[in-house]
Amino acid sequence: MTDPAAGELDIARATCEEWPAIVDWAAAEGWNPGLADLDSFFAQDPEGFFVGRIDGKPVSAVSVVNYGPDYAFLGFYLVRPDHRGRGHGLATWKTALAHAGSRTVGLDGVPDQQDNYRSSGFERAHGTVRHVGTIAPASAPPAHIGPIGAADRQALLAYDSTCCPADRPHFLDRWLTQPGHRALARVVNGRLTGYGVIRPARDTYRIGPLFADTVTDAWALLAALAAETGGAPVALDVPDSNPEAVAMAESLGLEPTFATARMYTGPIRPVAAHRVYGVTTLELG
């Protein structure tokens, strides 16, 4: 490959060591990225992160992370403010999207970009609203809650697969054990009825995923996870495809902050939407 001419956009895969600068861009946009997310993201698909550079300096970024043969997820669609309006984002988008091949691609789109995504073949599936606030401690420790152990791995992977368009064992093996991440499960009569993860982020703690059979299970997990913060604010990305999740967030007084839309380029396998009380992460689905 010849070196790009001075001032010309050069798009190439990024390494995990290069991506923290892109995470800083996301933080500047108010996305509140987690402090230890990168290892989990790159564990799923280290080839799925792309940066556009001019004279060796990053100006644009997109990730397209492949989950198996049928599904991929697009995130981190960012252009440095001083380089917007020049086509750099679209060029990086096209290069990154090719990485997905024939897979259905999902994304969580902010409102001002959704028309652009539709023109690229994405269709809205549901909305998601980030709810932020403090959660009052439960009067007693929620019942049937405990840490996720190695012996629970297969049950958890199977449960997670009912809530997502693709299996993601490599991602979860990292996500559940990253520094600062706390993963809790609810087991009733020997059966897993939900699990959740809380992690420190730039502004507030973020909870995701929060998957549960019922609102009772979800509330027990949410209360236990929030107790890990010592009363600090938490953020939960709540899909409107689960009305009970929305009602729970509202009943707790969590404040809606910003909205996105989950969009897909094609069909996905069935998902148990009634179990999804909080999506894992807007960056990786």
N, C-alpha and C positions, 0 to 999 in steps of 0.2 A: 504494500500500500504506500503510495507517495504521500509525502507530507503535505498538509493543506497549505494553501497560500495564506499570507498574512491577512487577518481579518475574516477568513473563511471559516464557516462552522464545520467542526469535525465531531462526528458522533461515534462513540465507542462504548463498550461495556465498562462499567465502573467496578472497582473492587470494594470490599467491605471497609477498607481503610480510607477510601475516598468519600464514602457516603455520608459521614457525619456532617460535612459541609452542607449537603442537601437537606439533612434533618434540621439544621439551623434555619434554612429557608422556610421549611414547613412550620417551624416554631414562630418565625416572624409573621406568618400568615394566620397565626392563632390556632393552629391545629393541635397544639399541646402534645407533641410526641412523647412516648415513654422514654425513660432514661436508659433502658437496656434492651431496646427492641431489635437492634440491628442483627445480632447473632441469630435470632429466630427467623428474621426475614430472609437472610442469606442462606440459612440452613435449608430452607424449602427449595430455593432455586438460585444458586449463586450466579447463574448466567443471565438473570432477568432484570438487571439494573443498568440503565443507560444514561450517559451524560453527554451533552453537547458542549464543546469547548471552542473558544475563539482565542487564538494565540496562547493556547495551553491553559486558559482559565475557564472553569465551568460557568456556563450561562443558562443551561436548560437541563431538565432531567425528567425521566419517566421510568417507572418500574412496571414490568409485565412478568408476573411470577406464575410459572406453570404448576398446576396441581394435577398430576397425572395426565392421561391422554385426551381428556375431554374438556378440561376447564382451566382457565387462567384468570388472574385478577390484576387489574391495572391501577396503579396508584402513583403518588408523588409526581403528578403532572405539574411541573413548576418551571417558571422562567424568571430569571433575575429581573427586578423591576426596570432596571436601566437598559434592558435588552428586549423588552416586550414590543409587540407590534411589528416585528421584522421577519416573522415566519419561523423563528428558531424552535418554538414549541411544537409547531405542527410537524416540522421535519424530524424532530426527535421522537415525537409520537408515532409517526409512520415507521421509523426504524424499529422502535421498541415493540410495536404491535405485531410486526412480522414474526417476532419471537414466539408468539402464541400459535402460529400456524393455523390449523383449521379448528382450534378449540373455541368454544364459547368463552367470551371474555366478560367479566363483571367489573364494575367500578362503583364507587360512591361519589356522585357528582354534586358539586355546589351549584346553587340555583343559576348563577350567571353563566355557567358553562353547559347547562343541560341541552340547550338547543344545538350547540356545537356537537355534543355527543350524539344527539339524534341524527345529525347529518352524517355521522360516521357509522351509523347502523345500530346504535344502542337504543334500547327501549326501556322505559321506566317499569320497574316491578313494584316498588313500594318506597315510601319515604322513611327517613330516619332523623330523629331530632336528639341532639345532645342535651341532656338534663344535668344540671350542676347544683350542688348544695351539700349541706351537712345532714347527716342522718342521726337522729337521736338514738342513743344506745337502747337496746332491748332491756326490758326489766329483768330478764334472766337470759343466760346464754342459750341461743337457739338450739333446739334438740336435733340430734342425728347429724351434726356437722363435724367434720374432721379433715385433716390434711389428706391430700391425694398421695397414696403410696405406690411403690413399684408394682405391688401385687394387683393394683386396681387398673393397670395400664390398658389391658385389653377391653375391659368393660367401658372405660372412659373413651377409648378410641371409637368403639362401636356407638356409644351415645353421641359423641361429637359428630360422627358421620351422618346421623339422622338430622342434624341441624345445619349442615353445610352442603354446598353443591359438589364437594369433592372430599375424599379422604386426605388427611394432612398429618400423618404420623411424625414426619421429620420436624415440621414446624412445632407441633405440640410438645415433642420431647424437649425442645429448648424453651418454649414459652412457659411451661409449667415449672421450670427450674432456674430461670434467669435470676441473677442477683437482684434482690428487692421484690421479685414477684412472689406473691403468696397465693397458692391454689388450694381451694377447699371444695369438698364434695359433700353431698347429702345422701346418706344411705339409710333407707327405711326398710326394715324386715329383710335385710340382706340384699336389697336391690338399689342400684344407683338411681336417684330421682333428680339429679341435677349437679352441676358444678359451676364454679366461677373462679376468676382470677382477678386480683387487684395488683396494680403496679404503680410505682412513683413516676410522675411525668413532670413536665416543665412547670406547669401552673397548679394543677390539682392532681390527686390520685385518679387514675382511670381504672374502671372496672370493665372487664371484657375478656372472654365471653361471660355472659350470665345466661346459662341454659338450664331450664327446669321443667319438670312435668306440669306443675301447677303454680298458681300464684303463691300458695303457702310455701312450697319448696323455694320459690324464687325469693320471697321475702326473708326466709330463714337464712339463705345464703347471703343475700345483700346485707342483712344486719351483721352477720358474722364477718364479712369482708370489710364493711365500714368500720367495725370495731378495731380493725388492725391499724387504722390511721390515727387513733387517739383523738378523734373529733375533727380532723381536717376535712376540707371539702372533697367531694368525689364527683367524678363525671361518668355518666352512663349514656351510651348511644342506643336509644330506644327505637325499634322499628314499629311503624304504625300498622304493619301486617299482624301484630299481636295486640289487640285492643286491651287485654288485661295488663300487658306491660306498660302501656301508656297510662292506664288508670292507676297503676301502682306508683309510677313515678310522680304523677300529679298528686296523689293522696299523701305522699311523703313531703310535699312542698318543694320538690326539686324544680329548679327554674329552667325552662327551655331556652337554649342559647342560639345555636345555629342549626340549620337543616341541610341535609343532603338527600339525594335520591339514589337508591340502588338500581342500577341499569345493567342490562345484558344485551349481548349481540345475538343471542339465540337461545335455544331451550337449555334448561338445566334439569338435573334429576330432582325428584320430589324432595322438598325440605319440610321438616316439622315446624312450621312457622309459629305454632302455639307454644313451642318450647323456647323460642328465642326472645328473652327479656332484655338482652343487651348484646349487640354485635361485638365481635372480638376486637377489631380495629378497622378504622376506615381506610387505613393504608394498604391492608392486605386481606380484607374481607372478614 
